[in-house]
């Protein structure tokens, strides 16, 4: 078995400069021009392996970010304009998600053939992997069309979408119109390339303290998906829109992760647009922030832990210049006492009157960001109110953020008692160049309460734009239709808008060197803004997506 698939190996993200030091055969899998995976044995699964190896080496875990309004975003007007009529012709929309129901009528042409150019299913190992990749199965349109004519399509192309999220996201962007169901994708003449992510390794879930039955995906597999989409579009010389409706609250929330950096680079390339969901953590009560500027230089905050959460993690990211110690107290007042920062340290704390075990990595220098990181991993915590004290070791002012896991990786029973809804944009939405999309209710023009808010931890303006994201009509597996709500739906909607701009720019010859960063800038400039709101802001970004206004501004230059 390939080690990239083998649960007996951890996948560590390393810089390609380090590859010659570790390359002893099949223990290296290339990710992209900058990073590779190093496969090391799991061994006894000691949680303090995360300590022997840097925190950022372990791939981040991502979860889906969604549970009509074509008119609201100016898209319908552009489609009907005879001088524009932008429907996505000549554009590829690449969706990296939970898969796709390729037999759904939303993805078929009028003659019954598929509008899907290719599917790379990372979870199926019975077919042939794409060229340049070592696992999964690639199904090109020719095979999909043969399967569609068969009595048993899955015997020929055995890829499905058991979750349904990927099917819904793809349909919002490019779904074929269905008047009876009052449904249409934004660019129904664009074509699809789909990456179905394999499930995250159980070994990574275990060391990250994520429930084993949770639906989540590895950062490294998403990076491979981006590389596949770019290679496919380059091979057929077509513009590409990458849509990622996945998110994570792991990391420094500053765009420094491996995936964020890769997307930053991709968005600067001609013919590649990138749409990223902002996340749905705005009202989840899973972010805490404190700034203490006067003595005493410490802060006590409280975390309510519910009975349903037997394993979970929490991250604390202090700002320079302070160095913080941490003290954790259980509901019955047992305490770890002060835990001081160190390099490569991992400590296990047990309690006398409760079965709770807590692993603490108080890392003075987290290599990817250069900042301090305090990682707490809880096992069998006593339900109730836990108290945490963060103290400055130099008796100086301090400020820090704390984040709990996103989405279904944690129940609603666990939360901070004094939460902060800001700085909740999920990765990779904290990157500089990709378009980060939040969601609003297109029926009453209000932001969705769950939509994550900016800014980033390093002060970057995010989100960039707000798009419709409330009960958006979508396709569902089994030739059904339904609705999708959340920033994932909004990112899919915006991906369709990006495809329209790329169609105008490249296939129509108006601006053949258009990059994703250029597209994002045009979208920001053409956004609809409402007085007396001050823009940009950490809720709406630069305003509401309005493709028609964008083109009106171009004609007035």
C-alpha positions, 0 to 999 in steps of 0.5 A: 500500500502507498504510504500516503494511504497507509494509516500506519504512517503520519504525513508530515508537510516538509519544505522541498529543500529538506527532501534529500535528507529524508528521501530513502525510497517511498517515504516522500510524496511530492505536493507542489513546487514548495512542499512534499509529504514525509511519511513516518511510522505512527508507532505507539501513537504517542500524542507527544509525537506532535512536539518531536515534530513541528506543529505546522508539519501535521496537515490541518484538518478541513470540514465542509462550510455549508449546510436563489439569488442570481438576481441579487448579485447582478448575474442575471442581468449580465446573462441577459445582456446580448453584448455580454451573455456570459455563461461560462463558455470555455471556462473550467470550474474546479471543485475540491470537495466530497465528490459528485453525483455525475449522473445528476441531470444538473451536470448533463448536456441536452444530449445526455452527455456529461459536462464533467471533464474529469473526476479524480477520486482520491478514495478509490484505488481500483482505477488508474491514478492521474499522471504524476500522482500515486493514488486514487482513480481518474475518470475522464469524460469519455469513461463517464459518458460510457457509464451514463449509457450503461445500466449500471454506471457505478460498475464503470465509474465507481465514484459517488458523493455520500455526503452530498456537499460536493454535488451541491457546491458544483451545481450552484456554480455550474448546474444546468437550468431546471425551470420546473425546480426553479434552479440554475447554476451561475454559469451553466455552460462552464465545464467541471473538473472534480476532485473527491477528497479521501477521508483524513487518516485516522492516525492524523485524527487521533493525534489532532484529538478529532473524533474518529467518526468526524467528516474531515479532510487533510490539507495535503490532499487539498493541495494535491487537488489544487495541483491536479486542477492546475495541471488539467487546465494547463494541459487543455489550455483553458482558464480555471476557477478553483472553488474550495468550500472547506475550512479549518480553525487550526493554525494562526489565522494569518494565511501562513499555512501551506495551502494558503500559501499555495493558493496565494501563488496560484491566484497570481497566475494568468487564467486562474481564479480562486474562490474560498469560503470564509467559514461559519464560525461567527456565532459558534462561540469558539473564539476568545480574545483578550488584550490586557494593557494594565496590571495585573498582567494576566487574564482568566477566561472560562471554557464550558465543556459539554458531556458529548466532547470526549476529545478536542483541541484548543489553540492559543496564539499570543501576540508578540512581545509577551511570553505567556505561561498557562494554568488550567483548572478543572471544574473541581479546582484541580490545577496544572499549575503554571506551564512555561514556554519551551522549545519542542516540549510536550507535557501530559497532565492527569488529575486525581479526582477526574479521568481527564488527561490534557497534553500541553505544547507551550511552544515558544517559537512556532516555526511557520509563523515565528509566534508563540503557540499554546496547544491544548489537547483534552481527553475525557474532560470533566464536563463543566466550567474550566478556567484558564489563566494566561499570564505574562512572564515579564509582567508586560501587556499581553494579548492573545486569541484562542480558538476551538475546532470548527464545524462538527468537530465539536458539539455546541455544548462546548464554548467560551463563556465570553466569546468574540465573533471577530477573527473567525475566518477559517483557513485558507480564507486568511490568505492574501490573494484568494477571494474570500467570500462571506454569506448574506441573506439575499431576501432581506440583505442581512449578513448570516449570523453564522458567517465568519468575521475578519479581520485576520490575526495580522490585520488583513482585510477579510472577507473580501466580498459577500455573496448570496448564501441563504437557502440557495437552490442546489442539486443533491445526489439521487437526482434530487434538488434542495437548498444549501446555506452558508459561506460554502454556498456563497463561495460557489456562487462567487466562483460562478461570478469569477468564471464570467469575468474570466470568460469575458477576459480570456476566451473573448480576448478582452484581457488575456493575461487576467489573473485571479488577483485581477479578478478579485480586484475587479469584484471588490471595485464593483461591489455594491455598497450601502450607506452609511456602512463604512467599507471595508469592514470585518463583516461585509468586506468590501460589499456585496457581489455585483457582477453587472456593476463591475461591467458597468464600471469597466465600460465607463473607464 
